[in-house]
């Protein structure tokens, strides 16, 4: 059975992650639920954002863990997140903002077969807590 990932990064997003890690150190992502900055993947220094017991670990892009709240996960459960980069800063809380770019979430809705694979892999995903 092929392993299926809940979160992926485009090559451009991976390049920016490497650049930011070289400047700042280990990073983490938290998919914002739409408060102050809208719904966006926010990039933080690892440990600068406290992950709670109600947050869901979606996976790792590069060596960067990615989380979202369990309530938002229920909405996105059938969706694979693809993290990309767009021009223009907009996420003032996120590390990449001074660079004039923003991480951006694109999505792919899982097929029925992909959902079966995810179920076989174990749902919801669990992983390291910060």
C-alpha positions as CSV (number, residue, x, y, z in Angstrom):
1,X,0.0,0.0,0.0
2,X,1.3,3.5,-0.9
3,X,1.7,5.9,1.9
4,X,-0.3,9.1,1.5
5,X,0.6,12.4,3.0
6,X,-1.8,15.0,4.4
7,X,0.6,17.9,3.8
8,X,3.1,18.5,1.0
9,X,5.3,21.4,-0.1
10,X,6.0,22.7,-3.6
11,X,9.7,22.9,-4.6
12,X,9.5,26.7,-4.2
13,X,8.1,26.4,-0.7
14,X,10.8,23.9,0.2
15,X,13.5,26.3,-1.1
16,X,12.0,29.1,1.2
17,X,11.9,26.7,4.1
18,X,15.6,26.0,3.7
19,X,16.4,29.7,3.4
20,X,14.4,30.5,6.5
21,X,15.9,27.6,8.5
22,X,19.4,28.8,7.6
23,X,18.6,32.3,8.9
24,X,16.4,31.4,12.0
25,X,16.9,27.7,12.9
26,X,14.3,24.9,13.2
27,X,10.8,25.9,12.2
28,X,7.2,24.7,12.5
29,X,3.9,25.5,10.7
30,X,0.5,26.1,12.1
31,X,-2.5,26.4,9.7
32,X,-4.3,29.5,10.9
33,X,-8.1,29.1,11.4
34,X,-9.0,32.5,10.0
35,X,-8.5,34.8,13.0
36,X,-6.4,37.9,12.5
37,X,-4.5,36.8,9.3
38,X,-7.2,34.8,7.6
39,X,-6.7,31.1,6.9
40,X,-3.0,30.8,6.2
41,X,-0.1,28.5,7.0
42,X,1.9,30.4,9.6
43,X,5.6,29.7,9.9
44,X,7.2,30.1,13.4
45,X,10.5,29.2,15.1
46,X,9.9,25.8,16.5
47,X,8.6,26.2,20.0
48,X,7.5,29.8,19.6
49,X,3.9,28.6,19.0
50,X,2.6,26.4,21.7
51,X,0.9,23.3,20.3
52,X,-2.0,22.1,22.4
53,X,-3.6,18.7,22.9
54,X,-6.5,19.7,20.6
55,X,-4.1,20.4,17.7
56,X,-3.6,17.8,15.0
57,X,-0.2,16.9,13.6
58,X,-0.6,16.6,9.8
59,X,2.9,15.7,8.9
60,X,6.4,17.0,8.1
61,X,7.5,19.1,5.1
62,X,11.2,19.2,4.9
63,X,12.0,18.6,8.5
64,X,9.3,21.1,9.5
65,X,6.3,19.8,11.5
66,X,2.8,21.0,10.4
67,X,-0.2,21.4,12.8
68,X,-3.8,22.7,12.8
69,X,-6.6,22.8,15.3
70,X,-8.8,19.7,15.6
71,X,-11.9,21.8,14.8
72,X,-10.3,23.0,11.6
73,X,-9.1,19.5,10.8
74,X,-12.7,18.3,10.8
75,X,-13.4,20.8,8.0
76,X,-10.2,19.9,6.1
77,X,-10.3,16.1,6.8
78,X,-10.9,15.2,3.2
79,X,-8.2,17.5,1.9
80,X,-4.5,17.2,1.2
81,X,-2.7,20.5,1.9
82,X,-0.1,21.7,-0.6
83,X,2.0,24.5,0.8
84,X,3.2,26.9,-1.8
85,X,4.7,30.5,-1.9
86,X,3.1,33.6,-3.4
87,X,4.5,37.1,-3.8
88,X,3.5,39.7,-1.3
89,X,3.8,39.7,2.4
90,X,0.5,39.4,4.2
91,X,1.0,37.2,7.2
92,X,2.5,39.6,9.7
93,X,2.8,36.8,12.4
94,X,4.7,34.5,10.0
95,X,8.5,34.4,9.6
96,X,8.5,34.8,5.9
97,X,6.6,38.1,5.9
98,X,9.7,40.4,5.8
99,X,10.9,38.5,2.7
100,X,8.0,39.9,0.6
101,X,6.4,36.4,0.2
102,X,3.7,34.4,1.9
103,X,3.2,30.7,2.4
104,X,-0.1,29.8,0.8
105,X,-2.2,26.7,1.1
106,X,-3.5,25.0,-2.0
107,X,-5.6,21.8,-1.7
108,X,-6.4,18.5,-3.2
109,X,-9.6,16.7,-2.2
110,X,-8.9,13.1,-1.5
111,X,-10.6,10.5,-3.7
112,X,-12.6,7.7,-2.0
113,X,-9.6,5.3,-2.5
114,X,-7.2,7.9,-1.0
115,X,-9.5,8.2,2.0
116,X,-9.4,4.4,2.4
117,X,-5.6,4.6,2.4
118,X,-5.6,7.3,5.0
119,X,-8.0,5.2,7.2
120,X,-5.7,2.2,6.9
121,X,-2.7,4.5,7.9
122,X,-4.6,5.5,11.0
123,X,-6.9,8.5,11.5
124,X,-6.7,11.2,12.6
125,X,-2.9,11.6,12.2
126,X,-0.9,11.8,15.4
127,X,2.6,12.9,15.9
128,X,5.1,14.8,17.9
129,X,3.7,17.6,20.1
130,X,5.9,20.7,20.6
